[in-house]
Amino acid sequence: MGIVMERNLSDEEKYIQAKKKVENIKGFYGNLISYILVNAILIFINLYTSPQYLWFFWPLLWWGVGVVFHGLKVFEVFPGMGKEWEERKIKEFMEKEKQNKNKWK
């Protein structure tokens, strides 16, 4: 029996959440720019020094996977695991803890 509590956020709390979201988006774009620049340099180095062995695909691939997952998280492509999910899980754990505490009284 879970209790759903509606929480009204103050303007300050909304501002803090919005600021954090903007910081996360900036972090993603920083990661993306680094990915592009570093991999461009690696491609150049690889093609200049050893064009017969194309090793640049490996960092391009694995870092790219990380960038994709970072973007999916930041832009909440899978909303089921976003802030709302976190809030529901926190409330669920708090309710279970309260029930366990009351059980032993």
Backbone as CSV, one residue per row, in Angstrom:
resi,resn,N_x,N_y,N_z,CA_x,CA_y,CA_z,C_x,C_y,C_z
1,MET,0.845,-1.165,0.000,0.000,0.000,0.000,0.898,1.238,0.000
2,GLY,1.209,1.739,-1.164,2.089,2.898,-1.266,1.296,4.187,-1.236
3,ILE,1.844,5.157,-0.607,1.195,6.463,-0.533,1.842,7.359,-1.576
4,VAL,1.043,7.869,-2.480,1.554,8.781,-3.503,1.393,10.192,-2.963
5,MET,2.518,10.866,-2.812,2.477,12.229,-2.288,2.827,13.193,-3.411
6,GLU,1.914,14.074,-3.693,2.144,15.113,-4.692,3.001,16.186,-4.048
7,ARG,4.063,16.558,-4.698,4.970,17.537,-4.123,4.973,18.772,-4.998
8,ASN,4.608,19.879,-4.428,4.648,21.140,-5.155,6.023,21.757,-4.944
9,LEU,6.679,22.046,-6.052,8.017,22.612,-5.973,7.948,24.130,-5.904
10,SER,8.794,24.687,-5.067,8.880,26.146,-5.005,9.610,26.642,-6.251
11,ASP,9.542,27.943,-6.474,10.248,28.523,-7.616,11.746,28.272,-7.512
12,GLU,12.276,28.325,-6.289,13.709,28.096,-6.090,14.080,26.661,-6.445
13,GLU,13.245,25.706,-6.035,13.509,24.302,-6.360,13.411,24.060,-7.869
14,LYS,12.424,24.695,-8.514,12.290,24.579,-9.966,13.514,25.159,-10.659
15,TYR,14.004,26.299,-10.147,15.198,26.931,-10.718,16.402,26.005,-10.581
16,ILE,16.567,25.406,-9.407,17.707,24.505,-9.168,17.639,23.306,-10.109
17,GLN,16.451,22.741,-10.287,16.289,21.605,-11.205,16.596,22.018,-12.649
18,ALA,16.093,23.181,-13.057,16.334,23.657,-14.422,17.819,23.932,-14.638
19,LYS,18.461,24.515,-13.634,19.896,24.808,-13.741,20.697,23.508,-13.865
20,LYS,20.322,22.506,-13.077,21.012,21.218,-13.148,20.831,20.583,-14.522
21,LYS,19.634,20.693,-15.076,19.377,20.137,-16.406,20.229,20.843,-17.460
22,VAL,20.337,22.166,-17.361,21.171,22.930,-18.301,22.635,22.516,-18.163
23,GLU,23.101,22.327,-16.931,24.483,21.883,-16.709,24.719,20.502,-17.312
24,ASN,23.734,19.606,-17.188,23.855,18.272,-17.783,23.921,18.351,-19.302
25,ILE,23.116,19.234,-19.893,23.135,19.404,-21.349,24.479,19.977,-21.795
26,LYS,24.989,20.972,-21.059,26.311,21.529,-21.385,27.383,20.452,-21.278
27,GLY,27.285,19.603,-20.265,28.235,18.508,-20.103,28.194,17.555,-21.277
28,PHE,26.998,17.258,-21.753,26.866,16.386,-22.918,27.521,17.006,-24.145
29,TYR,27.237,18.292,-24.390,27.823,18.941,-25.564,29.344,19.028,-25.452
30,GLY,29.854,19.233,-24.250,31.309,19.212,-24.053,31.880,17.853,-24.398
31,ASN,31.206,16.796,-23.955,31.627,15.428,-24.271,31.580,15.186,-25.776
32,LEU,30.518,15.648,-26.426,30.358,15.468,-27.869,31.454,16.204,-28.643
33,ILE,31.744,17.439,-28.255,32.796,18.213,-28.938,34.155,17.539,-28.745
34,SER,34.438,17.090,-27.525,35.693,16.372,-27.268,35.771,15.121,-28.133
35,TYR,34.679,14.385,-28.202,34.617,13.161,-29.005,34.972,13.452,-30.459
36,ILE,34.369,14.487,-31.011,34.604,14.825,-32.416,36.047,15.269,-32.644
37,LEU,36.538,16.186,-31.800,37.895,16.715,-31.998,38.967,15.647,-31.790
38,VAL,38.868,14.921,-30.686,39.893,13.904,-30.392,39.886,12.814,-31.454
39,ASN,38.699,12.367,-31.851,38.649,11.308,-32.862,39.110,11.788,-34.228
40,ALA,38.882,13.056,-34.551,39.410,13.601,-35.810,40.935,13.561,-35.797
41,ILE,41.524,13.913,-34.652,42.985,13.865,-34.515,43.482,12.421,-34.597
42,LEU,42.789,11.505,-33.928,43.189,10.096,-33.977,43.100,9.530,-35.391
43,ILE,42.068,9.906,-36.124,41.933,9.449,-37.512,43.105,9.960,-38.340
44,PHE,43.428,11.247,-38.170,44.558,11.820,-38.906,45.854,11.090,-38.559
45,ILE,46.115,10.902,-37.259,47.348,10.217,-36.824,47.395,8.807,-37.398
46,ASN,46.282,8.088,-37.308,46.236,6.723,-37.817,46.498,6.677,-39.320
47,LEU,45.819,7.511,-40.085,45.988,7.484,-41.536,47.363,7.973,-41.968
48,TYR,47.965,8.863,-41.185,49.291,9.396,-41.518,50.403,8.401,-41.169
49,THR,50.269,7.745,-40.017,51.367,6.885,-39.544,51.234,5.429,-39.967
50,SER,50.032,4.893,-39.982,49.880,3.462,-40.320,48.546,3.214,-41.023
51,PRO,48.433,3.701,-42.270,47.162,3.551,-42.991,46.802,2.091,-43.291
52,GLN,47.795,1.205,-43.220,47.499,-0.208,-43.486,46.739,-0.874,-42.329
53,TYR,46.798,-0.297,-41.141,46.078,-0.825,-39.979,45.198,0.283,-39.396
54,LEU,43.905,0.165,-39.564,42.985,1.208,-39.130,42.479,0.927,-37.709
55,TRP,43.241,1.404,-36.742,42.892,1.184,-35.329,41.964,2.265,-34.789
56,PHE,41.807,3.383,-35.486,41.007,4.494,-34.958,39.534,4.119,-34.773
57,PHE,39.108,3.025,-35.443,37.708,2.610,-35.296,37.356,2.257,-33.853
58,TRP,38.317,1.711,-33.097,38.013,1.247,-31.743,37.665,2.382,-30.783
59,PRO,38.497,3.409,-30.659,38.072,4.501,-29.774,36.824,5.222,-30.315
60,LEU,36.737,5.319,-31.633,35.567,5.949,-32.251,34.292,5.199,-31.862
61,LEU,34.348,3.877,-31.930,33.188,3.051,-31.623,32.824,3.106,-30.146
62,TRP,33.775,2.796,-29.259,33.443,2.664,-27.839,33.139,3.998,-27.179
63,TRP,33.893,5.026,-27.514,33.576,6.348,-26.967,32.228,6.810,-27.527
64,GLY,31.963,6.479,-28.800,30.692,6.823,-29.421,29.513,6.192,-28.705
65,VAL,29.663,4.935,-28.287,28.612,4.269,-27.512,28.355,5.058,-26.228
66,GLY,29.433,5.466,-25.564,29.294,6.260,-24.338,28.595,7.585,-24.584
67,VAL,28.936,8.250,-25.677,28.305,9.533,-26.014,26.809,9.338,-26.280
68,VAL,26.460,8.272,-26.972,25.044,7.999,-27.256,24.273,7.795,-25.954
69,PHE,24.805,6.961,-25.050,24.105,6.726,-23.791,24.032,7.990,-22.938
70,HIS,25.086,8.790,-22.978,25.077,10.064,-22.266,23.945,10.945,-22.800
71,GLY,23.835,11.030,-24.117,22.771,11.829,-24.737,21.381,11.308,-24.407
72,LEU,21.217,9.987,-24.425,19.915,9.398,-24.094,19.501,9.749,-22.674
73,LYS,20.470,9.750,-21.772,20.166,10.075,-20.381,19.852,11.562,-20.220
74,VAL,20.704,12.411,-20.784,20.538,13.865,-20.629,19.231,14.350,-21.239
75,PHE,18.894,13.832,-22.410,17.691,14.303,-23.098,16.470,13.444,-22.780
76,GLU,16.612,12.557,-21.789,15.512,11.745,-21.261,14.724,11.055,-22.367
77,VAL,15.449,10.364,-23.240,14.818,9.635,-24.340,13.992,8.471,-23.796
78,PHE,14.466,7.859,-22.702,13.719,6.792,-22.046,13.203,7.342,-20.726
79,PRO,12.051,8.011,-20.747,11.578,8.707,-19.552,11.255,7.790,-18.384
80,GLY,11.081,6.506,-18.623,10.779,5.587,-17.543,11.871,5.520,-16.496
81,MET,13.075,5.929,-16.833,14.189,5.872,-15.905,14.690,7.268,-15.528
82,GLY,13.861,8.266,-15.714,14.254,9.640,-15.424,13.975,10.035,-13.990
83,LYS,13.837,11.327,-13.771,13.626,11.883,-12.432,12.347,11.371,-11.789
84,GLU,11.289,11.243,-12.583,10.026,10.772,-12.019,10.181,9.361,-11.469
85,TRP,10.883,8.508,-12.221,11.137,7.147,-11.762,11.947,7.172,-10.471
86,GLU,12.975,8.020,-10.422,13.798,8.136,-9.214,12.944,8.545,-8.017
87,GLU,12.078,9.537,-8.218,11.211,9.994,-7.130,10.288,8.878,-6.655
88,ARG,9.702,8.128,-7.589,8.817,7.018,-7.210,9.574,5.966,-6.402
89,LYS,10.792,5.633,-6.833,11.586,4.626,-6.126,11.976,5.123,-4.737
90,ILE,12.335,6.370,-4.611,12.682,6.931,-3.300,11.487,6.831,-2.364
91,LYS,10.320,7.234,-2.860,9.105,7.154,-2.028,8.786,5.711,-1.664
92,GLU,8.985,4.807,-2.619,8.724,3.389,-2.361,9.649,2.863,-1.254
93,PHE,10.925,3.178,-1.337,11.869,2.721,-0.312,11.580,3.356,1.042
94,MET,11.196,4.632,1.035,10.859,5.303,2.295,9.640,4.649,2.937
95,GLU,8.653,4.304,2.121,7.440,3.658,2.636,7.758,2.274,3.199
96,LYS,8.594,1.511,2.493,8.989,0.190,2.988,9.736,0.304,4.311
97,GLU,10.613,1.280,4.411,11.373,1.495,5.649,10.434,1.848,6.795
98,LYS,9.438,2.689,6.513,8.468,3.078,7.541,7.675,1.848,8.000
99,GLN,7.274,1.002,7.036,6.523,-0.202,7.385,7.373,-1.164,8.205
100,ASN,8.637,-1.335,7.856,9.541,-2.211,8.610,9.757,-1.690,10.021
101,LYS,9.896,-0.395,10.151,10.097,0.218,11.457,8.866,0.008,12.336
102,ASN,7.669,0.197,11.758,6.428,0.033,12.498,6.163,-1.424,12.873
103,LYS,6.673,-2.351,12.057,6.461,-3.765,12.306,7.109,-4.197,13.629
104,TRP,8.220,-3.585,14.004,8.975,-4.013,15.182,8.647,-3.204,16.433
105,LYS,7.654,-2.342,16.357,7.275,-1.541,17.543,6.377,-2.314,18.459
